[in-house]
Structure formats: structure tokens, C-alpha cells
């Protein structure tokens, strides 16, 4: 019965596969450092409301749970309140490079974001290195690319529509 209902919905044009959903590209650049003591950084990228309420974790790169608290803002604002917030979006730490992350524009409950102001936040912490945490403000729905350039543990943070 369910299969027939889905088939009829597809024929009627009521069902849109996920591939037709809006897609957003987030760019994060981790610079190289000329040091013999380089450790790959713990990195978190998330979307928050204008009042810092977490909407969705986009990516979390780490090696050991005990050092996640070094991502101070991410820990306090996101993980401490909801340990499952990063389920399905974690991976191993990454070395220097330009990284393209994909986000579907939905919150952590798979709901569309309400129109308004939001923040794309990134935090990077490296053992024997520095710590950076910055948020890039953007209006939703997103129309134009928004970008932040800085120095430190990450040098580029941007978001743009790819649809």
C-alpha cells in the first residue's frame, strides 16, 4: 500500500527527491604552518540563529572525545546541550587545505529555516597551536555569497547557494 502511495505521489509530482532540494556550499580554508610540531586541528562548523541557538551542525572533525572541549564555543553552545547534535557529520581531523562542505539548508530536525538572520560559525583549535572561532552573519533565504577572510587557524569561511 505504501509503495502504491509513493508511486502515485511521484506521478502526481507531489514527491520531490532530495536531489532537487536547495544545496549550499560552505568553504573553509585551513592554512599551512611552517612548524615541525604541527598537529591537525579539531574543527567544527555549524549554523546558528542570530541569538546563537544552534540550528544544524554541518561538520565536526576530531580524533578523541576528551579534547572536544578545546572547541570551547562549540562545546558550550552546541555539544554540551545536545551530545547527538553532530551525529552523522563527524570525521577525522584534516590537514591544511581548502574544504568544500555541503549543507541542505535544513535545521537539525530536517525543517526549513524560517526567514531571518543566521550565523555560519566555525571554530578551529590545534594542539601546540592557536584557536580561532568566528561567525559569519547572513540573511535567510541566502541570495548572495557571504565570505569572511581572516588570519589564524582558518583563513576563509564562506557560504553560497549551489542550486
C-alpha positions as CSV (number, residue, x, y, z in Angstrom):
1,X,0.0,0.0,0.0
2,X,2.8,2.5,0.9
3,X,4.6,1.6,-2.3
4,X,1.5,2.4,-4.3
5,X,1.0,5.7,-2.5
6,X,4.6,6.7,-3.2
7,X,4.2,5.8,-6.8
8,X,1.1,7.9,-7.2
9,X,2.7,10.8,-5.4
10,X,5.6,10.7,-7.8
11,X,3.3,10.6,-10.8
12,X,1.3,13.5,-9.5
13,X,4.5,15.5,-9.0
14,X,4.0,15.8,-5.2
15,X,7.1,14.0,-4.2
16,X,10.4,15.8,-4.8
17,X,13.6,13.7,-4.3
18,X,16.3,15.1,-2.0
19,X,18.5,15.8,-5.1
20,X,16.0,18.6,-6.0
21,X,16.4,20.3,-2.6
22,X,18.4,23.6,-2.3
23,X,22.1,23.0,-1.7
24,X,24.6,25.3,-0.1
25,X,28.3,25.2,-0.3
26,X,30.4,26.2,2.7
27,X,34.1,26.8,2.1
28,X,36.6,26.6,4.9
29,X,40.3,27.0,4.5
30,X,42.9,25.6,6.9
31,X,46.3,27.3,6.3
32,X,49.7,25.5,6.5
33,X,52.1,26.5,9.2
34,X,55.8,26.2,9.0
35,X,56.4,24.4,12.2
36,X,57.8,20.9,12.9
37,X,55.3,20.4,15.7
38,X,52.1,20.7,13.5
39,X,49.0,18.8,14.7
40,X,45.9,18.7,12.6
41,X,43.2,20.8,14.2
42,X,39.9,19.9,15.7
43,X,37.3,21.8,13.6
44,X,33.6,22.5,14.0
45,X,31.2,24.2,11.5
46,X,27.6,24.9,12.4
47,X,24.7,27.2,11.7
48,X,23.1,29.2,14.5
49,X,20.3,31.7,14.8
50,X,21.1,35.4,15.3
51,X,20.7,34.7,19.1
52,X,23.3,31.8,18.9
53,X,20.7,29.0,19.1
54,X,22.2,26.0,17.2
55,X,20.3,25.1,14.1
56,X,22.5,22.5,12.5
57,X,26.0,21.0,12.8
58,X,27.5,20.9,9.3
59,X,30.8,19.2,10.1
60,X,32.9,18.2,13.1
61,X,36.5,16.8,12.6
62,X,38.2,15.4,15.7
63,X,40.2,12.4,17.0
64,X,39.5,11.9,20.7
65,X,36.3,12.8,22.7
66,X,38.3,14.1,25.6
67,X,39.7,17.0,23.6
68,X,36.4,18.2,22.2
69,X,36.1,20.7,25.0
70,X,39.1,22.6,23.4
71,X,36.5,23.7,20.9
72,X,35.2,26.0,23.6
73,X,32.4,27.8,21.9
74,X,31.1,24.8,20.0
75,X,31.2,22.7,23.2
76,X,29.3,25.3,25.3
77,X,26.8,26.3,22.7
78,X,26.1,23.0,20.9
79,X,27.5,19.7,22.3
80,X,27.1,20.3,26.0
81,X,23.3,20.8,25.4
82,X,22.9,18.0,22.8
83,X,25.6,15.4,22.5
84,X,23.9,13.9,19.5
85,X,24.0,17.2,17.5
86,X,27.0,16.1,15.5
87,X,25.8,12.5,14.8
88,X,26.4,11.7,11.1
89,X,28.6,14.7,10.3
90,X,31.9,13.7,12.1
91,X,35.2,12.8,10.6
92,X,38.9,12.6,11.2
93,X,40.9,15.8,11.6
94,X,42.2,17.3,8.3
95,X,45.4,18.9,7.3
96,X,45.9,22.3,5.5
97,X,43.7,22.8,2.5
98,X,40.5,24.3,1.1
99,X,37.5,22.3,2.0
100,X,34.0,22.4,0.4
101,X,31.2,21.3,2.7
102,X,27.6,20.7,1.6
103,X,24.5,21.8,3.6
104,X,20.9,21.3,2.6
105,X,19.6,24.4,4.3
106,X,17.7,22.4,6.9
107,X,17.9,22.5,10.7
108,X,18.8,19.5,12.9
109,X,15.1,18.3,12.7
110,X,15.1,18.5,8.9
111,X,12.9,21.5,8.9
112,X,13.4,24.5,6.6
113,X,14.9,27.5,8.3
114,X,12.5,30.4,8.9
115,X,13.3,33.7,7.1
116,X,15.7,35.9,9.2
117,X,19.2,36.4,10.2
118,X,21.6,33.5,11.0
119,X,25.2,32.8,11.6
120,X,27.6,30.4,10.0
121,X,30.1,29.6,12.7
122,X,33.5,27.9,12.6
123,X,35.9,27.0,15.4
124,X,39.3,25.6,14.9
125,X,41.7,24.5,17.7
126,X,45.1,23.0,17.3
127,X,47.4,21.3,19.9
128,X,50.6,23.4,20.2
129,X,48.9,26.0,18.0
130,X,46.2,28.6,18.1
131,X,42.5,28.8,18.4
132,X,40.0,30.7,16.2
133,X,36.2,31.0,16.5
134,X,34.3,33.3,14.2
135,X,30.7,33.6,13.0
136,X,29.7,34.9,9.6
137,X,26.2,36.6,9.6
138,X,23.9,36.0,6.7
139,X,20.3,36.6,5.8
140,X,18.0,33.7,5.1
141,X,17.0,32.9,2.5
142,X,20.5,33.2,1.2
143,X,20.8,35.1,-2.1
144,X,24.4,36.2,-2.5
145,X,27.7,34.6,-1.4
146,X,28.8,35.8,2.0
147,X,32.5,35.5,2.8
148,X,34.9,36.2,5.7
149,X,38.7,36.4,5.4
150,X,40.9,36.3,8.4
151,X,44.3,35.1,9.8
152,X,44.9,32.3,12.2
153,X,43.8,28.7,12.3
154,X,41.4,29.2,9.4
155,X,41.6,31.9,6.8
156,X,38.4,31.6,4.8
157,X,34.8,31.0,5.7
158,X,32.0,31.4,3.1
159,X,28.6,30.2,2.2
160,X,26.8,30.3,-1.2
161,X,23.8,28.8,-2.9
162,X,24.6,26.0,-5.4
163,X,21.1,25.5,-6.7
